[in-house]
């Protein structure tokens, strides 16, 4: 907190690695994550009541004065309604709650006169325009200054919102109404909750993840207790506790029965389809569901809470932190961890319920891991990858609002607290709202606007109120007896019978094939696919398409594995498409006789040197490696050292190829597609993905060429042997390529050839109509040029190498320069040339030109000064044309 105040204030968040504040608009956009930032000192407001819980009353008093003095809520900025409600409105209300408590005690905050509540009311009015929909569900975003539909609002066009986003308002809005006596806030929040309840799937009693705010149609029909839905369920139960309205409890019990019937598969909690709740919607879980055991404690259903919590703890012990998402066999699905507090929250509630000291040991582990792996000089940094321990320059406000609050309360004795925590209920952001609000300003009539409720056989109904006493005083081993069977659930996940292909091989049971491990060139993988009923189709552009027919699987278990494999492959492909799309790169042949005129459109790599940050690019002669696939140690390192390595696609990951050639001394690499005839003319340009591991060790640039473009370089090697190329983010003109370099003799020879060719071309052009003038440019360059075509669409199909599509409008081969003496398209008024490598006429003409130029050289010896003067004229001409598209 002190680091945040020293290095970041008044910014919304602290960037702990660079010790500075994160100000929206001044840092690169992080997408929806930045919608929490509103230039209102987010972390300071979010931390107010934490200071009081930790008995930092003096710091709290100073912080409140800062908020009153400095924070401006009238900013022209678009923010998330959900995040602003739980963090800022909740923070102001929580701060007000403990401020009036301290004032009543008579020692601190005697000057306080409800200033935080006034700010909360101002913010509440700024959020109300978001509710201007026919359904009553709020827009997901609102402009603090202009609302939603104002011309300058820059929002209000959204059609969807998440269930949690619309259903996590009632505590803060009702508290604001009860504190101020203004009923409109509670009315709006209740209307949104009523609408979601009415739109639940009636046969399953489940709700989807996202809903159309105008029509009420479910947009995403999968249902779980994690991201997108989580706090909707939490607020139904807590709204009953805070407000005393039985309808909220009945709704919660109806949903809870459905959750335990369909989603709960102890110790797992797996998403299902709301219309087909017996069918799992995905094979992984996200970390936000870690709050659910704590909610089950409030519900009084202790056994499944202990089971799920223990499973999560085993995952944490394996990775030090809870990955953002992990699979049903507890592998990392999304490796980030933004220091989320949900697991600490559940640990606190379970300790309160059981009194089992085991949960103090769990809390101790959390603290040790934070200090050991996340602590940095200016705070605590989020984990970019729990597998490698790499950091992200990020410390979200919820870390101070929730994590330290729950950990302190876990270990605090009653005498360590300056107030009774049992007099308050926690919001989803752990802000404190006093329970006495239930009897204050009850202007909202308690009416059940919903349809009839399901009659439930609910043996836990008596435990719906939070109980501050230990639930099992006569059986201290109760919790341990539930945990014990789950001790090895992560290390020995999903034991299976030996009834698959491994049995026939006599090697015992093996884990099923995972999508990220699959390689279409691996015969063993293809055999496993066949057993799972998955067929593989090779597409013309080198990709593979997968289709599953469960009836063709060897057994029902194999069919189940096949379905899981297909779901993972779809998710993997979708995830890769969402990753940052890099622009295409250029491979430019700069040696004789090309001199930079031939530019090949190349696919970028998500690892290695970023050519966009190295404007000079990487230049060197090319060399073919052995083995050509680059999947093992290079056997001809002497030929590759200080050169750009050429290799074939396939057999292993791109990152592995890069590491092998880098070890051999290569300064760059070009991967050539092994699919005969592939071209960026007809296929989408791909970018090469990493291997799922840390690729920071790869420092050389890597580019990808389709087969047609790659063959141009290979043909050049066969004809000219020494071929030099430039790898760059975009093509360079010849003046840039040869700037400051000694002019080789072959370039001087080339200039004479060009002069001779230009002369002949000019003579021929005088006898031709204008429409035939342009081909002289192509013949002059001695290169291949093709008409640009638009980039193809991306496709979510599997590939032996992990590739992500990247659209391009560039042609596979383009002319980087044109001779200053040759009329360009704008001069000649003709279309750009289009010829193929197989055209024989240009080759014959080039051969003839070479012989003529030799004769010309023999008959006329030109002084060096004259040659250099001619060359300087060329450079000047190129500099004049540097802004043209060539």
DAMOWO-V875058 format. One record per backbone hydrogen bond with DSSP energy under -1.0 kcal/mol. CO is the residue of the C=O (numbers start at 1). NH is the residue of the N-H. E is the energy in kcal/mol with one decimal. If there is no record, write none. Layout:
CO:NH:E + CO:NH:E
This chain:
1:5:-2.2 + 2:6:-2.5 + 3:7:-3.1 + 4:8:-1.8 + 4:9:-1.8 + 8:11:-2.9 + 12:43:-2.2 + 13:22:-3.1 + 15:19:-1.1 + 15:20:-1.3 + 20:15:-3.2 + 23:26:-2.1 + 31:34:-1.4 + 32:35:-1.8 + 33:36:-1.3 + 34:37:-1.7 + 35:80:-2.5 + 41:45:-1.9 + 42:46:-2.7 + 43:47:-1.2 + 45:48:-1.0 + 47:51:-1.6 + 49:53:-2.1 + 50:54:-2.3 + 51:56:-3.6 + 52:55:-1.9 + 56:60:-2.1 + 57:61:-2.4 + 58:62:-2.0 + 59:63:-2.4 + 60:64:-2.6 + 61:65:-1.7 + 62:66:-2.0 + 63:67:-2.4 + 64:68:-2.5 + 65:69:-2.2 + 66:70:-3.2 + 67:71:-1.6 + 75:77:-1.9 + 77:144:-2.1 + 79:142:-2.1 + 80:84:-2.3 + 81:85:-2.0 + 82:86:-2.4 + 83:87:-2.4 + 84:88:-1.1 + 84:89:-2.5 + 85:90:-2.2 + 88:92:-2.7 + 89:93:-2.3 + 90:94:-2.8 + 91:95:-2.4 + 92:96:-2.3 + 93:97:-2.5 + 94:98:-2.1 + 95:99:-1.9 + 96:100:-2.4 + 97:101:-1.2 + 98:102:-2.5 + 99:103:-2.3 + 100:104:-1.9 + 101:105:-1.3 + 109:112:-1.2 + 114:118:-2.0 + 115:119:-2.0 + 116:120:-2.2 + 117:121:-2.4 + 118:122:-2.1 + 119:123:-2.4 + 120:124:-2.5 + 121:125:-2.1 + 122:126:-1.3 + 123:127:-1.3 + 124:128:-1.2 + 127:130:-1.6 + 128:131:-2.3 + 129:132:-1.6 + 130:139:-2.6 + 131:133:-2.5 + 140:81:-2.3 + 142:79:-2.6 + 143:147:-2.5 + 147:143:-2.9 + 150:153:-2.4 + 159:213:-2.6 + 161:211:-2.8 + 162:166:-1.6 + 163:167:-2.0 + 169:173:-2.8 + 170:174:-2.3 + 171:175:-2.3 + 172:176:-2.3 + 173:177:-2.1 + 174:178:-2.9 + 175:179:-2.9 + 176:180:-2.2 + 177:181:-2.7 + 183:187:-2.1 + 184:188:-2.1 + 185:189:-2.0 + 186:190:-2.4 + 187:191:-2.2 + 188:192:-1.8 + 189:193:-2.0 + 190:194:-2.9 + 191:195:-2.1 + 192:196:-2.0 + 193:197:-2.3 + 194:198:-2.2 + 195:199:-1.6 + 197:200:-1.2 + 201:205:-3.1 + 206:201:-2.8 + 209:163:-2.5 + 210:219:-2.2 + 210:220:-1.3 + 211:161:-2.0 + 212:216:-2.0 + 217:212:-3.0 + 220:209:-1.4 + 221:274:-2.7 + 223:272:-2.5 + 226:229:-1.9 + 226:230:-2.8 + 228:164:-2.7 + 229:232:-2.2 + 230:234:-1.4 + 231:235:-2.3 + 232:236:-1.3 + 233:237:-1.6 + 234:238:-2.3 + 235:239:-1.9 + 236:240:-1.3 + 237:241:-1.8 + 238:242:-2.9 + 239:243:-2.8 + 240:244:-2.0 + 245:248:-1.2 + 246:250:-2.4 + 247:251:-2.2 + 248:252:-2.4 + 249:253:-2.7 + 250:254:-1.9 + 251:255:-2.5 + 252:256:-3.2 + 253:257:-2.1 + 254:258:-1.5 + 255:259:-2.6 + 256:260:-2.6 + 257:261:-1.3 + 258:262:-2.6 + 259:263:-1.0 + 259:264:-2.7 + 263:270:-2.1 + 265:268:-2.6 + 268:265:-2.7 + 271:281:-2.7 + 272:223:-3.2 + 276:279:-2.4 + 279:273:-1.5 + 283:328:-1.9 + 285:326:-2.5 + 286:289:-1.4 + 287:290:-1.9 + 288:291:-1.4 + 289:292:-1.9 + 291:295:-1.5 + 292:296:-2.6 + 293:297:-1.6 + 294:298:-1.6 + 295:299:-2.0 + 296:300:-1.6 + 296:301:-2.3 + 300:302:-1.1 + 302:306:-2.6 + 303:307:-2.1 + 304:308:-2.6 + 305:309:-2.2 + 306:310:-2.2 + 307:311:-2.1 + 308:312:-2.3 + 309:313:-2.3 + 310:314:-2.0 + 311:315:-1.6 + 312:316:-2.2 + 313:317:-2.5 + 314:318:-1.2 + 315:319:-1.8 + 316:320:-2.7 + 324:287:-2.3 + 325:333:-2.7 + 325:334:-1.9 + 326:285:-3.3 + 327:330:-2.2 + 331:327:-2.6 + 334:325:-1.6 + 335:386:-2.3 + 336:324:-2.0 + 337:383:-2.8 + 341:345:-2.2 + 342:346:-2.1 + 343:347:-2.3 + 344:348:-2.2 + 345:349:-2.0 + 346:350:-2.5 + 347:351:-2.1 + 348:352:-2.2 + 349:353:-2.0 + 350:354:-2.4 + 351:355:-2.6 + 353:471:-2.7 + 356:359:-1.8 + 357:361:-1.5 + 358:362:-1.8 + 359:363:-2.0 + 360:364:-2.2 + 361:365:-2.1 + 362:366:-2.0 + 363:367:-2.2 + 364:368:-2.6 + 365:369:-2.5 + 366:370:-2.2 + 367:371:-2.5 + 368:372:-2.4 + 369:373:-2.8 + 370:374:-1.5 + 370:375:-1.3 + 374:381:-2.9 + 376:379:-2.1 + 379:376:-3.1 + 382:392:-2.6 + 383:337:-2.6 + 385:389:-2.4 + 390:384:-2.4 + 390:385:-1.3 + 392:394:-2.6 + 394:382:-2.2 + 396:399:-1.4 + 397:401:-2.0 + 398:402:-2.5 + 398:403:-1.0 + 399:404:-1.1 + 402:406:-2.7 + 403:407:-2.2 + 404:408:-2.3 + 405:409:-2.3 + 406:410:-2.0 + 407:411:-1.3 + 408:412:-1.8 + 413:416:-1.4 + 414:417:-1.3 + 420:423:-1.8 + 421:424:-1.6 + 423:435:-2.6 + 425:433:-2.0 + 427:430:-2.2 + 431:427:-2.1 + 433:425:-2.5 + 434:437:-1.5 + 435:438:-1.7 + 436:439:-1.4 + 437:440:-1.6 + 441:443:-2.4 + 445:447:-1.2 + 447:449:-1.1 + 456:458:-1.5 + 458:461:-1.4 + 460:463:-2.1 + 461:464:-1.5 + 472:475:-1.4 + 475:478:-2.0 + 477:481:-2.4 + 478:482:-1.1 + 479:483:-2.2 + 480:484:-2.4 + 483:486:-2.2 + 484:487:-1.6 + 486:489:-1.7 + 488:492:-2.5 + 497:499:-1.8 + 500:503:-1.7 + 501:505:-1.2 + 502:507:-1.8 + 519:522:-1.8 + 522:526:-2.0 + 523:527:-2.0 + 524:528:-2.0 + 525:529:-2.4 + 526:530:-1.9 + 527:531:-1.9 + 528:532:-1.8 + 529:534:-2.9 + 530:533:-1.2 + 531:554:-3.0 + 533:549:-2.9 + 535:547:-2.3 + 537:545:-3.2 + 539:542:-1.6 + 543:539:-3.0 + 545:537:-3.0 + 547:535:-3.4 + 549:552:-2.0 + 550:553:-1.6 + 555:559:-2.3 + 556:560:-2.1 + 557:561:-2.3 + 558:562:-2.4 + 559:563:-2.3 + 560:564:-2.2 + 561:565:-2.6 + 562:566:-2.4 + 563:567:-2.3 + 564:568:-2.4 + 565:569:-2.4 + 566:570:-2.3 + 567:571:-2.3 + 568:572:-2.9 + 569:573:-2.5 + 570:574:-2.5 + 571:575:-2.7 + 572:576:-2.3 + 573:577:-2.0 + 574:578:-1.5 + 585:602:-2.9 + 586:728:-2.2 + 587:600:-3.3 + 588:726:-2.5 + 589:596:-2.4 + 591:594:-2.1 + 591:595:-2.0 + 594:597:-2.0 + 597:816:-2.0 + 598:589:-2.1 + 599:814:-2.2 + 600:587:-2.3 + 602:585:-2.8 + 603:704:-2.3 + 604:688:-2.9 + 610:613:-1.8 + 614:617:-1.9 + 618:727:-3.3 + 620:725:-2.7 + 621:644:-2.7 + 623:646:-2.7 + 626:635:-3.1 + 627:630:-1.4 + 628:648:-2.9 + 636:639:-1.2 + 637:641:-2.4 + 640:643:-2.2 + 643:667:-2.3 + 644:623:-2.1 + 645:670:-2.9 + 646:625:-2.0 + 647:672:-3.0 + 653:657:-1.6 + 654:658:-2.4 + 655:659:-2.3 + 656:660:-2.0 + 657:661:-2.3 + 658:662:-2.2 + 659:663:-2.1 + 660:664:-1.2 + 661:666:-2.5 + 662:665:-1.2 + 665:642:-2.8 + 668:645:-2.5 + 669:703:-2.2 + 670:647:-2.2 + 671:705:-3.1 + 672:649:-2.5 + 675:678:-2.0 + 678:708:-2.9 + 679:683:-1.8 + 685:806:-3.5 + 687:804:-2.5 + 688:606:-3.2 + 695:698:-1.8 + 701:669:-2.0 + 703:671:-2.9 + 704:603:-3.2 + 705:673:-2.6 + 706:710:-2.9 + 707:711:-2.1 + 710:714:-2.1 + 711:715:-3.1 + 712:716:-1.8 + 713:717:-2.1 + 714:718:-2.1 + 715:719:-1.8 + 716:720:-3.1 + 717:721:-2.3 + 720:722:-2.4 + 723:622:-2.4 + 724:590:-2.2 + 724:591:-1.2 + 725:620:-2.2 + 726:588:-2.5 + 727:618:-2.5 + 728:586:-2.8 + 733:737:-2.2 + 734:738:-2.6 + 738:741:-2.0 + 744:748:-1.5 + 745:749:-3.1 + 746:750:-1.9 + 747:751:-2.3 + 748:752:-1.7 + 749:753:-2.3 + 750:754:-2.9 + 751:755:-2.5 + 752:756:-2.4 + 753:757:-3.0 + 754:758:-3.3 + 755:759:-2.4 + 756:760:-2.4 + 757:761:-3.3 + 758:762:-2.8 + 759:763:-2.1 + 760:764:-2.8 + 761:765:-3.0 + 762:766:-1.5 + 764:767:-1.6 + 765:768:-1.5 + 769:772:-1.9 + 770:773:-2.0 + 773:776:-1.5 + 774:777:-2.2 + 775:779:-2.2 + 776:780:-2.4 + 777:781:-1.8 + 778:782:-1.5 + 785:835:-1.7 + 795:797:-1.5 + 798:544:-2.3 + 802:689:-2.3 + 804:687:-3.0 + 812:601:-2.4 + 813:786:-1.6 + 814:599:-1.9 + 819:822:-1.8 + 824:828:-3.0 + 825:829:-2.1 + 836:839:-1.9 + 840:844:-2.4 + 841:845:-2.4 + 842:846:-2.5 + 843:847:-2.5 + 844:848:-2.5 + 845:849:-2.6 + 846:850:-2.6 + 847:851:-2.1 + 848:852:-2.3 + 849:853:-2.7 + 850:854:-2.1 + 851:855:-2.1 + 852:856:-2.6 + 853:857:-2.7 + 854:858:-2.8 + 855:859:-2.3 + 856:860:-1.7 + 863:867:-1.9 + 864:868:-2.8 + 865:869:-2.2 + 866:870:-2.5 + 867:871:-2.4 + 868:872:-2.6 + 869:873:-2.0 + 870:874:-1.9 + 871:875:-2.3 + 872:876:-2.6 + 873:877:-2.3 + 874:878:-2.4 + 875:879:-2.5 + 876:880:-1.7 + 877:881:-1.1 + 881:884:-2.0
